[in-house]
């Protein structure tokens, strides 16, 4: 996979609890220098990130219900509307993990649908947090996300005990087919990790290790 092809799939994340605006500035430089698909920031950094990315082609993404998904639907809708007003071009939503596990399918569906509507046409990626799920809710969540109008399903936040796996990405790809995209995120630190997940069916890669991954891609291409 070429460096350009891989960069076009990467969403560079700066989401750690201790991330400062200096960390955001550094992340913007990495994202722009490598020409990645998107930068994913905390809601509090949206306005600053929008200013910094104004002259670039890098998309601006933020997270909603992060990192545990336990906020009320009304709170997530408010977060989404505020994020759009602050410049978010895409939304990564943590679904209500407990509601999914107890098969409260109506609650999961209507929450995703409400956030999709609040996003006003902007793509919504639904974060499943696979570390806490058996296979059946992963498959079910993909179907609910598709029916609710989401654009992608995503493996996790990067803050769970385990990250993206080839097996999970392959399962999610089989579950959603061509109806939704699949984003792998969490624990992706190397070029080999990223390529294996793309080969398993991931359309997008979420990582904070962008520089290391793309430096290795460039070295292999040299």
C-alpha positions as CSV (number, residue, x, y, z in Angstrom):
1,X,0.0,0.0,0.0
2,X,1.5,3.4,-1.0
3,X,2.0,6.1,1.5
4,X,-0.6,8.3,-0.2
5,X,-3.2,5.5,-0.2
6,X,-2.7,4.8,3.4
7,X,-2.6,8.5,4.5
8,X,-6.0,8.8,2.7
9,X,-7.5,6.3,5.1
10,X,-6.0,7.6,8.3
11,X,-7.9,9.8,10.8
12,X,-5.2,11.2,13.1
13,X,-6.5,11.4,16.7
14,X,-5.6,13.8,19.5
15,X,-8.1,12.7,22.2
16,X,-6.1,12.0,25.3
17,X,-7.6,13.5,28.5
18,X,-4.4,15.5,29.1
19,X,-4.1,16.9,25.5
20,X,-3.5,20.6,25.5
21,X,-3.8,23.2,22.7
22,X,0.0,22.7,22.1
23,X,-0.7,19.0,21.5
24,X,-3.5,20.0,19.1
25,X,-1.1,22.3,17.2
26,X,1.4,19.4,16.9
27,X,-1.4,17.1,15.7
28,X,-2.5,19.6,13.1
29,X,1.1,19.8,11.7
30,X,1.3,16.0,11.5
31,X,-2.1,15.8,9.8
32,X,-1.3,18.5,7.2
33,X,2.2,17.4,6.6
34,X,1.2,13.8,5.7
35,X,-2.1,14.7,4.0
36,X,-4.2,12.4,6.1
37,X,-8.0,12.0,5.6
38,X,-9.0,13.7,8.9
39,X,-8.1,15.0,12.3
40,X,-10.2,13.8,15.2
41,X,-10.3,16.1,18.2
42,X,-12.1,16.6,21.5
43,X,-15.1,18.9,21.4
44,X,-13.3,21.6,23.4
45,X,-10.7,21.8,20.6
46,X,-13.0,22.1,17.7
47,X,-13.0,25.8,17.2
48,X,-9.3,26.1,17.4
49,X,-8.8,23.1,15.1
50,X,-11.2,24.5,12.5
51,X,-9.1,27.7,12.4
52,X,-5.9,25.8,12.0
53,X,-7.2,23.5,9.3
54,X,-9.0,26.2,7.3
55,X,-6.6,26.2,4.4
56,X,-6.1,22.4,4.3
57,X,-8.0,19.5,2.8
58,X,-7.9,17.6,6.1
59,X,-11.4,16.9,7.4
60,X,-12.3,17.8,11.0
61,X,-14.0,15.1,13.1
62,X,-15.1,15.1,16.8
63,X,-16.4,12.6,19.3
64,X,-19.8,12.5,20.9
65,X,-20.7,10.6,24.1
66,X,-17.0,10.0,24.6
67,X,-15.5,7.7,25.9
68,X,-18.2,5.6,27.6
69,X,-21.4,6.4,25.7
70,X,-23.4,6.8,28.9
71,X,-24.8,10.2,28.3
72,X,-28.5,10.7,27.6
73,X,-29.7,10.9,24.1
74,X,-30.6,14.5,24.6
75,X,-27.1,15.3,25.8
76,X,-25.6,13.6,22.7
77,X,-27.9,15.5,20.4
78,X,-26.9,18.8,22.1
79,X,-23.2,17.8,21.8
80,X,-23.7,17.1,18.1
81,X,-25.4,20.3,17.3
82,X,-22.8,22.3,19.2
83,X,-20.0,20.4,17.4
84,X,-21.6,21.2,14.0
85,X,-21.7,24.8,15.0
86,X,-18.0,24.8,15.9
87,X,-17.0,23.3,12.6
88,X,-17.2,19.5,12.8
89,X,-17.5,17.9,9.4
90,X,-18.0,14.3,10.7
91,X,-19.2,12.8,14.0
92,X,-17.8,9.8,15.8
93,X,-20.6,8.7,18.3
94,X,-20.1,6.2,21.2
95,X,-23.4,4.3,21.4
96,X,-25.0,3.3,24.6
97,X,-23.1,0.1,25.2
98,X,-25.2,-1.1,28.1
99,X,-28.4,-0.6,26.1
100,X,-27.0,-2.7,23.3
101,X,-25.8,-5.4,25.7
102,X,-29.3,-5.7,27.2
103,X,-30.9,-5.7,23.8
104,X,-32.8,-2.4,24.2
105,X,-32.7,-2.1,20.4
106,X,-35.3,0.7,20.3
107,X,-33.1,2.9,22.6
108,X,-30.0,2.2,20.5
109,X,-31.7,2.8,17.2
110,X,-33.4,6.0,18.2
111,X,-30.3,7.4,19.8
112,X,-28.2,6.9,16.6
113,X,-31.0,8.2,14.5
114,X,-31.3,11.4,16.7
115,X,-27.6,12.1,16.4
116,X,-27.7,11.4,12.6
117,X,-30.5,14.0,12.3
118,X,-28.6,16.5,14.5
119,X,-25.5,16.1,12.3
120,X,-27.5,17.6,9.5
121,X,-26.1,15.5,6.7
122,X,-22.6,15.1,8.1
123,X,-21.3,11.5,8.2
124,X,-21.8,9.7,11.6
125,X,-19.5,6.9,12.6
126,X,-21.0,4.7,15.4
127,X,-18.4,3.5,17.9
128,X,-19.3,0.0,19.2
129,X,-16.4,-0.4,21.8
130,X,-15.9,-4.1,20.8
131,X,-13.8,-4.8,23.9
132,X,-17.0,-5.0,25.9
133,X,-19.1,-6.9,23.4
134,X,-19.7,-10.5,22.2
135,X,-20.0,-11.1,18.5
136,X,-23.8,-11.0,18.4
137,X,-24.1,-7.3,19.6
138,X,-21.4,-6.3,17.2
139,X,-23.4,-7.7,14.3
140,X,-26.6,-6.3,15.6
141,X,-25.1,-2.8,16.1
142,X,-24.1,-2.7,12.5
143,X,-27.6,-3.4,11.3
144,X,-29.1,-0.8,13.7
145,X,-26.5,1.8,12.6
146,X,-27.3,1.2,8.9
147,X,-31.1,1.5,9.5
148,X,-30.6,4.7,11.5
149,X,-28.7,6.4,8.7
150,X,-25.1,6.2,10.0
151,X,-22.2,6.1,7.5
152,X,-19.7,3.9,9.4
153,X,-19.3,1.6,12.3
154,X,-16.1,1.9,14.3
155,X,-14.3,-0.7,16.5
156,X,-13.6,1.4,19.6
157,X,-12.5,4.6,21.3
158,X,-9.0,3.6,22.0
159,X,-9.7,3.8,25.7
160,X,-10.9,0.3,26.3
161,X,-8.7,-2.6,27.6
162,X,-8.2,-3.9,24.0
163,X,-8.1,-2.2,20.6
164,X,-9.0,-3.0,17.0
165,X,-8.4,-6.6,15.9
166,X,-8.4,-8.2,12.5
167,X,-11.2,-10.6,13.6
168,X,-13.5,-7.8,14.7
169,X,-12.9,-5.8,11.5
170,X,-13.7,-8.9,9.4
171,X,-16.8,-9.6,11.4
172,X,-18.0,-6.0,11.1
173,X,-17.3,-6.0,7.4
174,X,-19.4,-9.2,6.9
175,X,-22.2,-7.8,9.1
176,X,-22.6,-4.5,7.2
177,X,-21.5,-5.6,3.7
178,X,-21.4,-2.6,1.5
179,X,-24.0,-0.6,3.4
180,X,-21.6,1.1,5.8
181,X,-17.9,1.8,6.0
182,X,-15.8,0.3,8.7
183,X,-13.3,2.3,10.8
184,X,-10.7,0.5,12.9
185,X,-9.4,2.4,15.9
186,X,-7.5,1.5,19.1
187,X,-4.0,0.2,19.5
188,X,-2.9,0.7,15.9
189,X,0.7,1.6,16.2
190,X,2.5,0.2,13.2
191,X,2.4,0.0,9.4
192,X,1.8,-3.7,9.7
193,X,-1.1,-3.2,12.0
194,X,-2.7,-0.7,9.7
195,X,-2.3,-2.8,6.5
196,X,-3.6,-6.0,8.2
197,X,-6.8,-4.1,9.3
198,X,-7.3,-2.6,5.8
199,X,-6.9,-6.1,4.3
200,X,-9.5,-7.4,6.8
201,X,-12.0,-4.8,5.6
202,X,-11.4,-1.5,7.3
203,X,-12.0,1.6,5.1
204,X,-10.5,4.0,7.7
205,X,-7.8,3.8,10.4
206,X,-8.0,5.9,13.5
207,X,-4.7,6.3,15.3
208,X,-2.4,8.7,17.2
209,X,0.6,6.9,15.8
210,X,0.3,8.4,12.3
211,X,3.8,9.6,12.0
212,X,5.4,6.3,12.8
213,X,3.0,4.4,10.5
214,X,3.5,6.7,7.5
215,X,7.2,7.0,8.0
216,X,7.4,3.2,7.8
217,X,5.2,3.3,4.7
218,X,7.5,5.8,3.0
219,X,10.6,3.8,4.0
220,X,9.1,0.6,2.4
221,X,8.3,2.5,-0.8
222,X,11.8,4.0,-1.1
